[in-house]
Amino acid sequence: MVADVLLVNQNLLTSQPDIAEKVARTWFAGVAKGDADKQAAAKFISSTVPRFKNELGYEGTVMPWDGSSGPISPTIAISST
C-alpha cells in the first residue's frame, strides 16, 4: 500500500543535501510510527486531515491498515523541475 507520496525537488537534493536527508529520515520515521500503531495513526489522520476527516472518517482511514494490505510502503519522488 502506498500511504502517501513525498515529492522532493532535485534542487533541494543538490543544494541542501543535509536538509533533504532530514526530510527523508523524518518521513520514514513517521511511516514506521504509523505502521507500528495503525489504529492510533488512523485516529490522528482522520481527526486532523480534512479529506480523511470529512470523507473517510476513522473506519475508512483504518481499513487499508487492517492487515489485509500488508505494511505501509512509502514512496519518494524526485522532481527536476
C-alpha positions in Angstrom: 0.0 0.0 0.0 1.2 3.5 -0.8 0.1 5.6 2.1 1.3 8.8 0.6 3.9 10.3 -1.7 6.7 12.8 -0.7 7.9 15.0 -3.6 11.4 16.4 -3.4 12.8 18.9 -5.8 16.2 18.0 -7.3 17.5 21.4 -6.3 17.0 20.6 -2.6 18.9 17.4 -3.0 21.8 19.0 -4.6 21.9 22.4 -2.9 20.9 21.3 0.7 21.6 17.5 1.0 21.6 17.7 4.8 18.0 19.2 4.8 16.9 16.6 2.2 18.3 13.8 4.4 16.5 15.1 7.4 13.2 15.4 5.5 13.6 11.7 4.3 14.5 10.5 7.8 11.5 12.3 9.3 9.3 10.9 6.6 10.4 7.3 7.1 10.2 7.7 10.9 6.6 8.8 10.6 5.8 5.9 8.4 7.4 3.5 10.8 5.5 5.0 13.7 2.2 4.8 11.8 2.9 1.2 10.9 3.7 0.3 14.5 0.3 1.6 15.8 -2.1 1.7 12.9 -5.2 2.4 14.9 -3.6 5.5 16.6 -2.3 6.7 13.2 -5.7 6.3 11.6 -7.3 8.1 14.6 -4.9 11.0 14.3 -5.1 11.3 10.5 -8.9 11.0 10.5 -9.3 13.7 13.1 -6.8 16.3 11.6 -6.6 15.9 7.8 -9.7 17.4 6.2 -10.2 14.8 3.4 -9.9 11.9 5.8 -12.0 13.7 8.5 -14.8 14.8 6.1 -14.8 12.0 3.5 -13.5 8.8 5.0 -13.7 9.1 8.8 -11.9 6.7 11.1 -13.2 3.5 9.6 -12.3 4.5 6.0 -8.9 5.6 7.2 -8.0 2.5 9.2 -9.4 0.0 6.7 -6.3 -0.1 4.4 -4.2 -0.8 7.6 -6.3 -3.7 8.8 -3.6 -6.1 7.9 -5.0 -7.4 4.6 -3.0 -5.0 2.5 0.4 -5.5 4.2 2.8 -3.0 5.6 2.9 0.7 4.5 5.2 1.3 1.6 6.2 4.9 1.4 7.2 6.5 -1.9 9.5 9.4 -2.5 9.5 11.0 -6.0 12.3 13.4 -7.1 11.4 16.2 -9.4 13.9 18.1 -11.6 11.5 21.0 -12.2 
